[in-house]
Amino acid sequence: MSETLTSTLQDARAAFREALDYDPDILDSEDPPDDLIWETADACTPVYYSDLLDVASSNHDMILGQPDIGPAFDGTPTPINIITANIYEAIAEDLRDYWDELRAEQAAA
């Protein structure tokens, strides 16, 4: 199966939602659960080169962007380490947005 950024983000949202189901009180907090966001992003970031390259080919920002956290793995600024860090950051950012959506849904209910 070919990985794309969209499918990776969808998988991360599903994993995040599943984690929230174990502790629904987390949604009562006004602050996003950064530890859970980072843990989910880490778990959902592809690790196989072929999957990383598939995601990068579906979104060139993963190739061209400079990650705020620096290169992944051993910190060497190789293309694959930069791509991995960019994917991780994209997942974490999307999960923060998803957190905001879930909080808005809860407030509206």
C-alpha positions in Angstrom: 0.0 0.0 0.0 1.3 3.4 -0.9 1.6 6.0 1.9 0.5 9.5 1.3 0.6 12.4 3.7 -3.2 12.4 3.7 -3.5 8.8 4.7 -0.7 9.2 7.3 -2.6 12.1 8.9 -5.9 10.1 8.8 -4.2 7.2 10.5 -2.7 9.5 13.1 -6.1 11.1 13.8 -7.6 7.7 14.3 -4.8 6.6 16.7 -5.1 9.9 18.6 -8.9 9.5 18.9 -8.5 6.0 20.1 -6.1 7.2 22.8 -8.6 9.9 23.8 -11.3 7.2 24.1 -9.3 5.7 27.0 -9.3 9.0 28.9 -12.1 11.2 27.7 -11.5 13.7 30.5 -8.4 14.9 28.5 -10.9 16.9 26.3 -11.9 18.9 29.4 -8.5 20.5 29.5 -8.0 23.8 27.7 -4.4 23.0 26.8 -3.7 20.3 24.2 -2.1 17.1 25.6 1.3 17.7 24.1 2.7 14.4 25.4 -0.1 12.4 23.7 0.3 14.5 20.5 4.0 13.8 20.4 3.7 10.2 21.2 1.0 9.7 18.5 3.1 11.6 16.0 6.1 9.5 16.8 4.1 6.2 16.5 2.5 7.2 13.2 5.6 8.6 11.4 6.6 6.0 8.9 10.1 4.5 9.4 10.6 2.5 6.2 12.4 4.4 3.5 9.9 3.4 0.8 7.0 4.7 3.0 8.8 7.9 3.8 9.6 8.5 0.1 6.0 7.7 -0.8 4.7 10.3 1.7 7.3 12.8 0.5 6.4 12.3 -3.2 2.7 13.1 -2.3 3.7 16.4 -0.7 6.9 18.1 -1.7 6.9 20.3 1.4 8.2 17.2 3.2 11.2 17.3 0.9 11.8 21.0 0.7 10.9 22.2 4.2 13.5 22.8 7.0 12.2 20.9 10.1 12.1 23.0 13.3 13.2 20.1 15.4 16.2 19.3 13.2 16.8 16.1 11.3 15.4 12.9 12.7 17.2 9.7 13.8 20.8 10.6 14.5 20.5 14.2 13.6 22.6 14.0 10.4 21.1 16.3 7.8 20.5 13.5 5.2 17.5 13.8 3.0 15.7 10.9 4.7 16.2 12.3 8.1 14.9 15.7 7.0 11.9 14.1 5.4 11.2 12.1 8.5 11.3 15.1 10.8 9.1 17.1 8.4 6.5 14.3 8.4 6.6 14.1 12.2 6.1 17.8 12.4 3.2 17.7 9.9 1.5 15.0 12.0 2.0 16.8 15.3 0.6 20.1 13.8 -2.4 18.3 12.3 -3.1 16.6 15.7 -3.1 20.0 17.3 -5.7 21.2 14.8 -7.7 18.0 15.4 -7.5 18.7 19.1 -9.1 22.1 18.5 -11.8 20.5 16.3 -12.6 17.9 19.0 -12.8 20.6 21.7 -15.1 22.7 19.5 -17.4 19.7 18.9 -17.5 19.1 22.6 -18.3 22.7 23.4 -21.1 22.7 20.8 -22.7 19.5 22.2 
